[in-house]
Amino acid sequence: MISSIIFSVLILATAAIFIVRIRQIKANIHLGRDIDLSDRPAERWKTMARVALGQSKMVARPFAGIMHIFIYVGFILINLEVLEILIDGAFGSHRIFYQFLGSDTYHTFIGFFELLAFLVLFACVAFLVRRNIGRLKRFSGTEMTTWPKSDANIILIVESLLMIAVLTMNAADSVLFALPDAVVMTAGLSHYTGIEFESWFWFSGYLTGMLPNDPTTLFYIERACWWFHIVGIFGFLIYIPYSKHFHIFLAFPNTYYSKLDPAGELTNLESVKKEVELMMDPNQDPFAAPAADAATAEPQRFGAKDVTDLSWKNLMDAYSCTECGRCTSECPASQTGKLLSPRKIMMDTRDRAEELGAHRRKNGAEADDGKSLLGDYITKEELWACTTCNACTDACPVNINPLNIIVDLRRFLVMEESAAPNELNTMFTNIENNGAPWQFAMADRANWRDE
């Protein structure tokens, strides 16, 4: 009874903390302006199924892709065993699914889960070795400070310990189930009688030789591992929304709302588009009084200066970032030593959304903290280093689009602050005066044909 009460309190507290954090993230994402991405639902479902569920872009790098699939599949399917643990914790039962599935079926299921646990453990250890001993270049960079590096290691170590706890718990149970009922009853462990297996669990069976045969000791080992596993899962659930591993949840909606148009196609600024449409429409009266709401509305900013000027999808991209560095490793600007790192763009956007969201929760929905994404987080040098080649968006395993943020920030620099580099200002002047980017008279534009 006491165990069930403690378990229930823990699960309620975990749910409450998790929900509060999810609401904060949702509010931070909605700092961005509204954008309609409800079109082409069939294509969006296919994209989500292929990229998020099918992990199609992960296997572009085979070793990392296969190891990630081990963790991904294990994470999903092992939760079926976690469901049994939750029921046992709430009602004080022990391996409640056994009585419904029977010995052979239950043994097969647990054996399969143990295989997954072993594969998850193997993949986590492999990733730890690659990250800390192999020291791949894409795991470094100015943005990869102490916290991002520690975050990855914390998750991998915790997942490894959770898998070890599951296997040890099963091993202790295996030995207890194999003991004569009289011995188990003498130790006061009646719930270990009546459960029989033809053999030990597949993988944890190899650990049984390291365990004692004393039923009381085995009971405490099993209970310690059981509590460590379930409390670890609760802690993991609380930790994830503060971690890059929140992509576990956001990968699905983020890929659903992926950009479906050609990668090189840029969006029009609505504020500019409306003006052009007004000028091109002969039926419009240029001297008509503006509508009341338009007259009182704050003029829309050209481009983006802060996260509030970006779309909610841009901010969802930032929270979906796995910090894997594939975007930066494929970026030609980064490869040639320039300051740009697409991963840093996404991490900076997320950090700025966190900062502004916390400020507004404390000081009011419209409170301004005097900072902005452009300048305080992302520099002009980073933005103008981008070649808009879309290598970063193509490489991202969850369809994040750093280029969209870069272009919007550059639009603000050009259209609001006239802060384009001299090379671009020269091109703009030539287009305005000559109708072409080159510096010669309009009358000479067709001279190339004469040659």
C-alpha angles and dihedrals in degrees: 000000000000090000092052092049092051090047092050092049091050094050093048092048091048092050092049094050092045093050093049091052093046090053090052092051091046090052090048092052090050090058083085123085120266121267129178113234098158095110126109096015095177092056090046093053090050091050092050092047092049101041106028103027098029096040088219096159095045093068092059081093099042103201095047090040095053093045090049091050089054090055094040096051092041092051092054101041099037086062086076088067089044087057088060090048091052092051091047090049095050098044102029093242127137122229091339094181090065093075091052100042102035129225103293097042093044092048090051093050094048090046090053091049089050090053088054091047090053092049091048090050091048092049093047092051090047091051092048090053093047093047100044105025103024090044097199112207094236090063090064134065140114091284093052096085126161095287099052091048093046092046092060093046093047092055094046093047093046092049090050092051092048091054091047089050092052093050093046091048090052092046092053090048091049092057092045092050090050094054118096113269091239091058092047092047091050088058090052094248101128093155088070092066125088094034114108132176128191088222140355122279112287103250105013087055088078089062097053093085089064093055128084123245094229106116095211093052091046090050092055091046091051093046093047091052092044092053093042090052098048096040087047090054091050091049090046090053091052093045099048098073089056092048138071085249089079083097084084086079103024098049090081101052091035093057091042090058093044121142106269098184121089111294094240094051111107124206122245121244104248092214091057095038092056092052092050092047089050092052093046096048110088091196094062119099107223090197096052115123113255120250116269095249092047092050093054098037120104111253112258114250118244106241122337134302100165138016090269088066093053122080124260087248090060089054092046087053089055093051091046093056112122093195088229091142097225090127093052093044090056096043111109091205091055092045091057093052100260120146096251120110115169089203090057090051090058095042091049091049091052093046091050092049089051092049096047093042092053091047093052094045087056101038107025140286095280099037116136120211095195094247134103140193091243110067101005095056111007122040130214090242091061093050097049092047089069115103093195089233093141093227089132095053091046092051098047112107092211099041098254114170112212090166092068091059093044093051093048092050090049091049089057091051092050102038102032104030103021085227100143119137116268091253091059094043089055090051092048091051092049092050091049095048104029105024090238137071092247126087105245134098121280089241089063097051095101097043091104088074091064090065 
